[in-house]
């Protein structure tokens, strides 16, 4: 027998821990290569205010420099962090180096040139050192063709370094591996340690460079018709690995860099400039990187400092500049929105002042001691965090980075909690009655905004709702400060991570090609409900149990007040929660966005799934954008049918919701559906989802509970015998479940079966109305699973009158215990019930009554139908369904599931 080996399930966080260990081992070996007494420390990659023309499109549209950092402040930071030699590598100019040299400073001339690689339609950065003013001009002329640029530098003996070798500026998302084969031939020196990149990119770069043997470089040269000597590359020598901080804000300059080994250094310094010795070591390849990789935390802090300065320094870029600038409509709209937000922020003096304090704190300057007493008590936590950040500046780099990120996360959480409290206590909600009128029907009817914004704010919008000038201004005034600060904090976090992973698909393919550091495949599954009393919770609970049983690489995350974490289950506490008027006991909980993002990052997840259209669906899309990962949605609920069943909304009003759902579902890389009718609807004209994005799935049948004693009918109805016909219903007691068809059905069935009884298990908003409509039915309320199983095992026929459900978990639950079912011939039941074998599919209450009569009229057929129901439940195997589900998510099939299916 052949045994197939399958990948084991990765542990959360294991991937990043392995990367850290691998890169730390490399740095420790590098630290031992040279004697420290013969080494110069130099940060070969840092910037100041003369990097004033960014490569990023949005920065150019908004007219923003990459930094406002003064050259003198950068030099102080470099010296403070132990740099022996100073260089400043601004974009496409060496002005800062020339200015320092004119002041008598010993400076290694440096620049980061943006070079065009036409063949691959991309721009890449190239660090150059030791050139003259005249050579700088020629290099700037030649950088439009990277081949000419490199040939000229080699001829002039100008040492070059390819920084962040896996990061390029391009719209080409699918880079050809031939690009890296050519780069291996064209460059001798590569930056393997970049202080602003993360561990994955750094370790991938390291392993790729270490794999470039002389034979491989020569092979690539022959393959692509390139002569390494033209580029100053010696294939027989190992690649030179360098380091640099890539610092733009004066926060980390000098903490990462390169050790340059100069024999007899101390003696030579007596007669030669340190910059000349550094240039010699670079040319001869006596280089070793030092420092550490800070994941995305360092870049997050740097961008927070940048955003804080943008918030106080941005000037109106001009509407015509935005409209006429190069770029897509999306880029222009985003820049228009950002500029408006930041210009509005400048008008809010408290917000503007806060960002000035943020910048000062990051530079180690505490807020004025009197500030704490001037600030309202509810905002004093902001001052406390600023003081903590400023104090951490004097500590170790690792401690500073950790402290700042913790303070940012706590600040974001506290500001959002405060903002939600203000919204909930606002007169806008209280006086307009928004909370009390947020029923499904009211939401559907009012789900529209006037195209004239003044009509929204100030009224006069005709049929559309207005919020009213007084209420809007009062609410804006209350939440302006926490909202704008939170937005900037979140923006810095998103921008830092997005910058690192915007080429994630390429990184995955590159890792696969090199055969090292392939990212774990692990899903974070978000849901708004798991422990609530509803069918979605039940089905998700079963899925979680199966994941836990087989240790599948999927972890759930919920937001809940009291639930505790379990294996494969993360729990976050809500910032706020509320209940909509007609949602029964279901609460909507607002999660902490940054806490969820932190769990995603630290857990080493590489994809997201979501099961509900509540707050978690927005969190899922946030993670998709922030980390650039695939995101799937599991569609449990037919909201259009729900609105049709529970409201008097018109077709036009329902169409508003349908269009919103179409927009929402189209944001996902895949949508799981539970029935063929729903799949066809989503792929059809009304929803227009691509068919290849739709995946059929199902809920699995539960395992039968052992040692169940079937309920005695006599215990339920004292006047009943075991031959008394009893129907059973188990669901949420709400109108959309079709329960108000039961009185008509019962009345017709009792014409032939006068002793017919009905038992109903469940609770919900329409429970009292149902009791009045069915006065002789037995209502049990919500029952636990063991009690429910005894009812399935002891009663006769399950009734499922819902046209709303997308599947029908309870049908499989009844089948497991041999109880057939009668249901409407519609989506969900149509895919489960085999008409005439495991139950009945009918069109209306009268047909349902006739099926009930037929069922109780033929005892022999009842016995066979019971067997068929059990057999049908067996076809919904948890292993089969879960195996297909994880593969459609892009995960490898778990070995345990495949082995089980093979045995079966």
ChimeraX attribute file (.defattr): number of C-alpha atoms within 10 A of each C-alpha:
attribute: neighborCount
match mode: 1-to-1
recipient: residues
	/A:1	3
	/A:2	4
	/A:3	6
	/A:4	8
	/A:5	7
	/A:6	13
	/A:7	9
	/A:8	13
	/A:9	17
	/A:10	17
	/A:11	14
	/A:12	21
	/A:13	16
	/A:14	14
	/A:15	20
	/A:16	21
	/A:17	13
	/A:18	14
	/A:19	19
	/A:20	19
	/A:21	10
	/A:22	16
	/A:23	20
	/A:24	16
	/A:25	11
	/A:26	14
	/A:27	16
	/A:28	11
	/A:29	10
	/A:30	16
	/A:31	15
	/A:32	10
	/A:33	13
	/A:34	17
	/A:35	12
	/A:36	13
	/A:37	12
	/A:38	15
	/A:39	23
	/A:40	22
	/A:41	26
	/A:42	29
	/A:43	30
	/A:44	32
	/A:45	30
	/A:46	30
	/A:47	29
	/A:48	26
	/A:49	18
	/A:50	22
	/A:51	26
	/A:52	20
	/A:53	17
	/A:54	16
	/A:55	16
	/A:56	11
	/A:57	16
	/A:58	17
	/A:59	15
	/A:60	19
	/A:61	22
	/A:62	21
	/A:63	19
	/A:64	19
	/A:65	18
	/A:66	24
	/A:67	22
	/A:68	20
	/A:69	17
	/A:70	15
	/A:71	19
	/A:72	12
	/A:73	14
	/A:74	26
	/A:75	21
	/A:76	14
	/A:77	19
	/A:78	25
	/A:79	16
	/A:80	12
	/A:81	17
	/A:82	15
	/A:83	23
	/A:84	17
	/A:85	24
	/A:86	26
	/A:87	28
	/A:88	30
	/A:89	29
	/A:90	26
	/A:91	25
	/A:92	24
	/A:93	21
	/A:94	24
	/A:95	19
	/A:96	25
	/A:97	22
	/A:98	19
	/A:99	13
	/A:100	19
	/A:101	14
	/A:102	10
	/A:103	8
	/A:104	9
	/A:105	12
	/A:106	17
	/A:107	21
	/A:108	26
	/A:109	25
	/A:110	30
	/A:111	31
	/A:112	26
	/A:113	23
	/A:114	20
	/A:115	23
	/A:116	20
	/A:117	16
	/A:118	12
	/A:119	8
	/A:120	14
	/A:121	12
	/A:122	15
	/A:123	22
	/A:124	21
	/A:125	24
	/A:126	25
	/A:127	23
	/A:128	21
	/A:129	26
	/A:130	24
	/A:131	20
	/A:132	14
	/A:133	14
	/A:134	8
	/A:135	15
	/A:136	21
	/A:137	13
	/A:138	14
	/A:139	21
	/A:140	15
	/A:141	12
	/A:142	19
	/A:143	22
	/A:144	16
	/A:145	15
	/A:146	20
	/A:147	17
	/A:148	17
	/A:149	21
	/A:150	24
	/A:151	18
	/A:152	19
	/A:153	22
	/A:154	17
	/A:155	12
	/A:156	12
	/A:157	15
	/A:158	19
	/A:159	24
	/A:160	25
	/A:161	24
	/A:162	22
	/A:163	25
	/A:164	24
	/A:165	21
	/A:166	17
	/A:167	19
	/A:168	16
	/A:169	16
	/A:170	14
	/A:171	10
	/A:172	12
	/A:173	11
	/A:174	12
	/A:175	20
	/A:176	13
	/A:177	13
	/A:178	13
	/A:179	12
	/A:180	16
	/A:181	18
	/A:182	18
	/A:183	16
	/A:184	24
	/A:185	27
	/A:186	26
	/A:187	22
	/A:188	24
	/A:189	24
	/A:190	24
	/A:191	24
	/A:192	26
	/A:193	32
	/A:194	28
	/A:195	30
	/A:196	26
	/A:197	27
	/A:198	23
	/A:199	24
	/A:200	23
	/A:201	24
	/A:202	24
	/A:203	22
	/A:204	23
	/A:205	22
	/A:206	19
	/A:207	18
	/A:208	18
	/A:209	19
	/A:210	11
	/A:211	14
	/A:212	18
	/A:213	15
	/A:214	14
	/A:215	11
	/A:216	15
	/A:217	23
	/A:218	19
	/A:219	14
	/A:220	20
	/A:221	20
	/A:222	13
	/A:223	12
	/A:224	12
	/A:225	10
	/A:226	15
	/A:227	14
	/A:228	22
	/A:229	14
	/A:230	18
	/A:231	23
	/A:232	24
	/A:233	19
	/A:234	18
	/A:235	22
	/A:236	11
	/A:237	11
	/A:238	16
	/A:239	21
	/A:240	21
	/A:241	23
	/A:242	29
	/A:243	29
	/A:244	28
	/A:245	28
	/A:246	25
	/A:247	25
	/A:248	26
	/A:249	27
	/A:250	25
	/A:251	24
	/A:252	23
	/A:253	30
	/A:254	34
	/A:255	25
	/A:256	30
	/A:257	29
	/A:258	29
	/A:259	31
	/A:260	27
	/A:261	26
	/A:262	22
	/A:263	16
	/A:264	11
	/A:265	16
	/A:266	12
	/A:267	10
	/A:268	13
	/A:269	13
	/A:270	9
	/A:271	8
	/A:272	11
	/A:273	14
	/A:274	21
	/A:275	20
	/A:276	16
	/A:277	21
	/A:278	26
	/A:279	18
	/A:280	17
	/A:281	20
	/A:282	24
	/A:283	20
	/A:284	12
	/A:285	20
	/A:286	21
	/A:287	27
	/A:288	24
	/A:289	27
	/A:290	24
	/A:291	19
	/A:292	23
	/A:293	23
	/A:294	19
	/A:295	21
	/A:296	21
	/A:297	20
	/A:298	27
	/A:299	26
	/A:300	26
	/A:301	22
	/A:302	22
	/A:303	22
	/A:304	25
	/A:305	26
	/A:306	20
	/A:307	21
	/A:308	24
	/A:309	18
	/A:310	21
	/A:311	24
	/A:312	19
	/A:313	14
	/A:314	16
	/A:315	15
	/A:316	13
	/A:317	17
	/A:318	13
	/A:319	12
	/A:320	8
	/A:321	14
	/A:322	23
	/A:323	17
	/A:324	10
	/A:325	15
	/A:326	13
	/A:327	13
	/A:328	9
	/A:329	11
	/A:330	9
	/A:331	17
	/A:332	22
	/A:333	13
	/A:334	13
	/A:335	21
	/A:336	19
	/A:337	12
	/A:338	14
	/A:339	22
	/A:340	14
	/A:341	15
	/A:342	22
	/A:343	19
	/A:344	14
	/A:345	19
	/A:346	20
	/A:347	11
	/A:348	15
	/A:349	10
	/A:350	14
	/A:351	21
	/A:352	23
	/A:353	14
	/A:354	20
	/A:355	22
	/A:356	17
	/A:357	21
	/A:358	26
	/A:359	20
	/A:360	18
	/A:361	23
	/A:362	25
	/A:363	19
	/A:364	19
	/A:365	17
	/A:366	19
	/A:367	19
	/A:368	11
	/A:369	10
	/A:370	8
	/A:371	11
	/A:372	16
	/A:373	11
	/A:374	9
	/A:375	14
	/A:376	10
	/A:377	9
	/A:378	10
	/A:379	15
	/A:380	14
	/A:381	17
	/A:382	20
	/A:383	21
	/A:384	15
	/A:385	20
	/A:386	26
	/A:387	21
	/A:388	17
	/A:389	28
	/A:390	24
	/A:391	18
	/A:392	22
	/A:393	20
	/A:394	12
	/A:395	12
	/A:396	10
	/A:397	18
	/A:398	12
	/A:399	12
	/A:400	21
	/A:401	22
	/A:402	16
	/A:403	20
	/A:404	24
	/A:405	17
	/A:406	14
	/A:407	17
	/A:408	23
	/A:409	20
	/A:410	17
	/A:411	21
	/A:412	25
	/A:413	19
	/A:414	20
	/A:415	22
	/A:416	24
	/A:417	18
	/A:418	19
	/A:419	20
	/A:420	19
	/A:421	14
	/A:422	15
	/A:423	16
	/A:424	14
	/A:425	12
	/A:426	17
	/A:427	16
	/A:428	20
	/A:429	17
	/A:430	12
	/A:431	10
	/A:432	13
	/A:433	11
	/A:434	14
	/A:435	16
	/A:436	11
	/A:437	15
	/A:438	16
	/A:439	16
	/A:440	17
	/A:441	19
	/A:442	13
	/A:443	15
	/A:444	21
	/A:445	20
	/A:446	14
	/A:447	15
	/A:448	14
	/A:449	14
	/A:450	17
	/A:451	10
	/A:452	11
	/A:453	12
	/A:454	14
	/A:455	19
	/A:456	20
	/A:457	19
	/A:458	15
	/A:459	17
	/A:460	15
	/A:461	17
	/A:462	10
	/A:463	10
	/A:464	16
	/A:465	18
	/A:466	19
	/A:467	17
	/A:468	17
	/A:469	14
	/A:470	12
	/A:471	18
	/A:472	18
	/A:473	13
	/A:474	13
	/A:475	17
	/A:476	12
	/A:477	11
	/A:478	16
	/A:479	19
	/A:480	16
	/A:481	21
	/A:482	21
	/A:483	19
	/A:484	19
	/A:485	21
	/A:486	21
	/A:487	15
	/A:488	20
	/A:489	22
	/A:490	19
	/A:491	16
	/A:492	22
	/A:493	24
	/A:494	20
	/A:495	19
	/A:496	24
	/A:497	22
	/A:498	18
	/A:499	16
	/A:500	21
	/A:501	21
	/A:502	18
	/A:503	20
	/A:504	17
	/A:505	16
	/A:506	18
	/A:507	21
	/A:508	13
	/A:509	16
	/A:510	22
	/A:511	20
	/A:512	13
	/A:513	12
	/A:514	14
	/A:515	12
	/A:516	13
	/A:517	22
	/A:518	17
	/A:519	16
	/A:520	19
	/A:521	18
	/A:522	26
	/A:523	26
	/A:524	27
	/A:525	25
	/A:526	26
	/A:527	25
	/A:528	26
	/A:529	26
	/A:530	23
	/A:531	14
	/A:532	13
	/A:533	18
	/A:534	17
	/A:535	19
	/A:536	21
	/A:537	16
	/A:538	18
	/A:539	20
	/A:540	18
	/A:541	16
	/A:542	19
	/A:543	18
	/A:544	21
	/A:545	13
	/A:546	16
	/A:547	19
	/A:548	17
	/A:549	11
	/A:550	14
	/A:551	19
	/A:552	26
	/A:553	24
	/A:554	25
	/A:555	24
	/A:556	24
	/A:557	24
	/A:558	24
	/A:559	26
	/A:560	22
	/A:561	14
	/A:562	10
	/A:563	15
	/A:564	11
	/A:565	13
	/A:566	11
	/A:567	13
	/A:568	20
	/A:569	19
	/A:570	19
	/A:571	18
	/A:572	21
	/A:573	17
	/A:574	17
	/A:575	21
	/A:576	17
	/A:577	14
	/A:578	12
	/A:579	14
	/A:580	16
	/A:581	15
	/A:582	17
	/A:583	14
	/A:584	16
	/A:585	15
	/A:586	16
	/A:587	16
	/A:588	20
	/A:589	22
	/A:590	23
	/A:591	24
	/A:592	21
	/A:593	21
	/A:594	20
	/A:595	16
	/A:596	21
	/A:597	19
	/A:598	11
	/A:599	17
	/A:600	22
	/A:601	19
	/A:602	14
	/A:603	19
	/A:604	22
	/A:605	24
	/A:606	20
	/A:607	24
	/A:608	26
	/A:609	28
	/A:610	26
	/A:611	23
	/A:612	19
	/A:613	19
	/A:614	16
	/A:615	16
	/A:616	25
	/A:617	19
	/A:618	15
	/A:619	22
	/A:620	27
	/A:621	22
	/A:622	15
	/A:623	24
	/A:624	22
	/A:625	18
	/A:626	21
	/A:627	25
	/A:628	21
	/A:629	19
	/A:630	20
	/A:631	24
	/A:632	28
	/A:633	26
	/A:634	20
	/A:635	18
	/A:636	18
	/A:637	18
	/A:638	13
	/A:639	17
	/A:640	15
	/A:641	16
	/A:642	17
	/A:643	20
	/A:644	16
	/A:645	18
	/A:646	15
	/A:647	18
	/A:648	13
	/A:649	18
	/A:650	12
	/A:651	10
	/A:652	11
	/A:653	18
	/A:654	21
	/A:655	15
	/A:656	16
	/A:657	19
	/A:658	16
	/A:659	13
	/A:660	13
	/A:661	15
	/A:662	16
	/A:663	14
	/A:664	15
	/A:665	21
	/A:666	18
	/A:667	15
	/A:668	20
	/A:669	19
	/A:670	23
	/A:671	29
	/A:672	23
	/A:673	23
	/A:674	23
	/A:675	22
	/A:676	16
	/A:677	15
	/A:678	19
	/A:679	18
	/A:680	16
	/A:681	13
	/A:682	22
	/A:683	16
	/A:684	13
	/A:685	9
	/A:686	12
	/A:687	18
	/A:688	15
	/A:689	23
	/A:690	14
	/A:691	14
	/A:692	10
	/A:693	16
	/A:694	21
	/A:695	19
	/A:696	16
	/A:697	18
	/A:698	24
	/A:699	19
	/A:700	23
	/A:701	24
	/A:702	21
	/A:703	14
	/A:704	13
	/A:705	12
	/A:706	8
	/A:707	8
	/A:708	15
	/A:709	13
	/A:710	16
	/A:711	17
	/A:712	17
	/A:713	21
	/A:714	12
	/A:715	10
	/A:716	12
	/A:717	14
	/A:718	9
	/A:719	9
	/A:720	16
	/A:721	12
	/A:722	12
	/A:723	9
	/A:724	18
	/A:725	21
	/A:726	20
	/A:727	20
	/A:728	21
	/A:729	23
	/A:730	23
	/A:731	22
	/A:732	23
	/A:733	25
	/A:734	22
	/A:735	21
	/A:736	21
	/A:737	19
	/A:738	16
	/A:739	21
	/A:740	19
	/A:741	16
	/A:742	20
	/A:743	16
	/A:744	14
	/A:745	19
	/A:746	22
	/A:747	16
	/A:748	19
	/A:749	23
	/A:750	15
	/A:751	12
	/A:752	15
	/A:753	17
	/A:754	12
	/A:755	12
	/A:756	18
	/A:757	19
	/A:758	20
	/A:759	19
	/A:760	19
	/A:761	20
	/A:762	19
	/A:763	22
	/A:764	19
	/A:765	16
	/A:766	17
	/A:767	17
	/A:768	12
	/A:769	14
	/A:770	19
	/A:771	13
	/A:772	10
	/A:773	15
	/A:774	17
	/A:775	11
	/A:776	11
	/A:777	16
	/A:778	16
	/A:779	18
	/A:780	13
	/A:781	16
	/A:782	18
	/A:783	14
	/A:784	10
	/A:785	11
	/A:786	14
	/A:787	16
	/A:788	17
	/A:789	22
	/A:790	18
	/A:791	26
	/A:792	25
	/A:793	20
	/A:794	19
	/A:795	23
	/A:796	25
	/A:797	25
	/A:798	25
	/A:799	26
	/A:800	25
	/A:801	25
	/A:802	24
	/A:803	20
	/A:804	23
	/A:805	24
	/A:806	23
	/A:807	23
	/A:808	24
	/A:809	22
	/A:810	22
	/A:811	26
	/A:812	27
	/A:813	21
	/A:814	30
	/A:815	30
	/A:816	26
	/A:817	24
	/A:818	28
	/A:819	29
	/A:820	31
	/A:821	32
	/A:822	27
	/A:823	28
	/A:824	22
	/A:825	19
	/A:826	19
	/A:827	20
	/A:828	25
	/A:829	29
	/A:830	19
	/A:831	16
	/A:832	21
	/A:833	24
	/A:834	16
	/A:835	16
	/A:836	15
	/A:837	17
	/A:838	26
	/A:839	29
	/A:840	23
	/A:841	22
	/A:842	20
	/A:843	11
	/A:844	14
	/A:845	21
	/A:846	17
	/A:847	19
	/A:848	27
	/A:849	23
	/A:850	15
	/A:851	21
	/A:852	28
	/A:853	19
	/A:854	15
	/A:855	23
	/A:856	19
	/A:857	13
	/A:858	10
	/A:859	11
	/A:860	10
	/A:861	15
	/A:862	22
	/A:863	13
	/A:864	14
	/A:865	22
	/A:866	24
	/A:867	19
	/A:868	21
	/A:869	25
	/A:870	20
	/A:871	15
	/A:872	21
	/A:873	24
	/A:874	17
	/A:875	13
	/A:876	17
	/A:877	18
	/A:878	19
	/A:879	19
	/A:880	15
	/A:881	18
	/A:882	22
	/A:883	21
	/A:884	19
	/A:885	18
	/A:886	18
	/A:887	12
	/A:888	20
	/A:889	22
	/A:890	14
	/A:891	19
	/A:892	19
	/A:893	19
	/A:894	21
	/A:895	18
	/A:896	17
	/A:897	18
	/A:898	16
	/A:899	14
	/A:900	11
	/A:901	13
	/A:902	8
	/A:903	6
	/A:904	6
